[in-house]
Amino acid sequence: MFQKTGFIASISLVLCVNLFADDMQDYTLDKVTTTGDKEFQFNNKDFINSKDLSERQANSMSDVFATQPDVNVGGGGMMAQKIYVRGIEDRLLRVTIDGAAQNGNAFHHQGNTVIDPGMLKEVEITKGAANASAGPGAIAGAISMTTKDASDLLEKGQKFGAYFKSSFYTNFGLRENASVYGRIGKHFDALVYYVHQNIFYYRNGEHTFKNLFHPTEEDKVLGSNSQQNNVLVKANAYINEKDKLAFTYNLTRDNATRPFRANVTNPSAASQEDGVNFAQELFHHVDSNNNIVLEYDHKGGENFGSPKVKLDAYGSIRNIHLTPLFNPMTAKALDGKSLSEADPEGSTPRNIFLNNSGVDLKITHPIATNYSNTLDYGLNFQNMTVMDKDQKEINEALGRGKEVSNIVGGYVQANYSFLKSLTIGAGTRYDVYVYDDKNWQRHTTQGFSPSVAILYNPVQTVDLKLSYAYVTRGALPGDALLLDSDVKIDKHLKSEKGQNVEFDADWTSEYFSLRGAVFYQVIADFINSYGVVHETANTSEEITDRGLRENMKDKINIYGYELGATFNYGNFLASVGFSRSYPTVRGRLISDTYELGATTGNNYILKLEYNFTSIGLDLQWLSRFVQDLSYDGYDIYNEDFSHVHKAGYGVHNIFINYTPTKIKGLTFSIALNNLFNKFYIDQTSPLKVEADGKASDSINQVRKALAQPGFDGRFEISYKF
């Protein structure tokens, strides 16, 4: 479906969804505006703000990025969602929450980035290999999430405030949210936020209205339930006009009963070699993400000798605790084997920890008094540890049950306007990675990561930017399941290298804007965790069918383009957008993987908005179209080709927000998601049940990824005082 989309393709976009409205902070793209001084950016960036998330009642990662044509979120259920930027999985990006690194991959059947969207003030997306200040390992870009604090919610002159929100979802759940915040004198403010959310289950588009009041198990998407209790505590101490100390703690905790593999439903037991019924392998899942950050900020002055200083220390603990609700020794597969024998991976208790901790220092000297030209430098230290505390047998033969890495790096970069119309920026960072793997092998990898960008403004309304970045990312701990004894690791892992060259063009006027980008990215020496074993494999140990973790010899080439247009007049906003990337290996689009990326068809976004300010009513329409995709894909795990088909889809949503003008603080919100009840599977959701298995395997013959929710009406009432 969706073979022809000419009306959008002619205008095509990269999301300019929030550009040129009354509040310039709310409608910003790449932080470049038509008025005032322009802030220099090394990379192509997009921003999502809290106003947009609130108006759309975002409660998941798929909701957060719904307006971004170049970002897809696959997986379906809450804990299964993975983010893909230009087709590349978020584990290859540097992801932070209030500066706390979220790097790593705890479990390949679950999402990597876990945060309650209601906490977020802003999301910044850096696309392509990032510049030096983004931090270590940003080989395919970066996602920086910032949570709210009291100053974001307090009105001018207000000392104390609170809000309460209550929501009901027709497909099918509820959400209760409360927050209190206040300011004590001139030197202290604080915010406490709590949300309880219970998604009892959701139905896909084929079952939304079947057995409406008495649903069968078949009507509910297996593994779609989610109960969350989430907390944010944030406090700021203002020492003086220029110095601030900040403390942040946030917790997202998800509790549910799901299959062991949270991102796939139940393939037929007869399709599996050992006759395993995935619906029989139900686990109690407790997924949590704890982040704590201490931050010092110094504002700096207008002179070069009075720099801005930012120092933060953080700790992040991601835990996935899986407890089987069956006895693996007595429960039987179709062929009579016990589940512990037929599917040892899917019947074993897990208590996985992915811990990140570190310290970051950033110093920014103004070259121009308004910080439009700066000299930046800094230092980074990060520790990453992956372990499974339920791994009972730890010895020389089976490994030590955990993997640890330490990253030490530094960077310097600067930008300078040689002419009013010409600015050049350049920088580099150097990082050393020390990785101790599960087999007591130490891998020390390091390298430079230079970047350069040239911004030219031939006229005030036109920006032309050419940028290049090269990023070196050393060897890091892998998925916790790779700690199992039947996975081996190359003794001489090399650094991964990413390069990105990009050309961006922006034209802006009072009412209209156009934007385009074309890019080429290449990743070399990608560390493939499920590589095919060759006779020359760099290990003396016996290799089982699970394979070898090693550098891939083939390069990954990603090329693509993005186009966009926005029209804004008075209270009306219209934007359309288009994005397409082509991740290829050996000249073919890749078949999906659990650690690299996924291929999608053309992505289109259409957004319309009108704000009736006199009566406090805001109406929005949001559509996403993904084009049908059929190709012969390359499987990096098995080094072969197979035919891939992914159905296209169009999904439409309406958002209504009403704030009565005579009742201050009261808001009624309605979100009608998937308005026409489309059945679809996101194209970045798993293509195969066993990604490292062959496409010809019986278990991979039918796609069993979780379908997305069908029609979901969300009704919310909130009061702020």
Secondary structure as UniProt FT lines:
FT   HELIX           6..9
FT   TURN            10..11
FT   TURN            17..18
FT   TURN            24..26
FT   TURN            30..31
FT   STRAND          44..49
FT   HELIX           50..55
FT   TURN            56..57
FT   HELIX           61..64
FT   TURN            65..67
FT   TURN            69..70
FT   STRAND          71..74
FT   HELIX           78..80
FT   STRAND          82..85
FT   TURN            86..87
FT   STRAND          88..89
FT   HELIX           90..92
FT   STRAND          94..97
FT   TURN            98..99
FT   STRAND          100..101
FT   TURN            108..109
FT   HELIX           117..119
FT   STRAND          120..127
FT   HELIX           132..134
FT   TURN            136..137
FT   STRAND          141..147
FT   HELIX           150..153
FT   TURN            156..157
FT   STRAND          160..169
FT   TURN            170..172
FT   STRAND          173..184
FT   TURN            185..187
FT   STRAND          188..199
FT   TURN            205..213
FT   HELIX           217..219
FT   TURN            222..223
FT   STRAND          226..238
FT   STRAND          243..259
FT   TURN            262..263
FT   HELIX           269..271
FT   TURN            273..274
FT   HELIX           278..280
FT   STRAND          282..298
FT   TURN            304..305
FT   STRAND          308..324
FT   TURN            328..330
FT   TURN            334..335
FT   HELIX           339..342
FT   HELIX           345..347
FT   STRAND          350..366
FT   TURN            369..370
FT   STRAND          374..388
FT   TURN            389..390
FT   TURN            396..398
FT   STRAND          402..419
FT   TURN            420..421
FT   STRAND          422..436
FT   TURN            438..439
FT   STRAND          442..456
FT   TURN            460..461
FT   STRAND          462..473
FT   HELIX           480..483
FT   TURN            485..486
FT   STRAND          488..489
FT   TURN            491..492
FT   STRAND          496..508
FT   STRAND          512..524
FT   STRAND          527..531
FT   TURN            535..536
FT   TURN            545..546
FT   STRAND          548..551
FT   STRAND          556..569
FT   TURN            570..571
FT   STRAND          572..585
FT   TURN            586..587
FT   STRAND          588..590
FT   STRAND          603..612
FT   TURN            613..616
FT   STRAND          617..626
FT   STRAND          629..635
FT   TURN            636..639
FT   STRAND          640..646
FT   STRAND          649..658
FT   TURN            661..662
FT   TURN            664..665
FT   STRAND          666..673
FT   TURN            675..676
FT   TURN            683..684
FT   TURN            691..692
FT   TURN            695..696
FT   HELIX           698..700
FT   STRAND          712..720
//
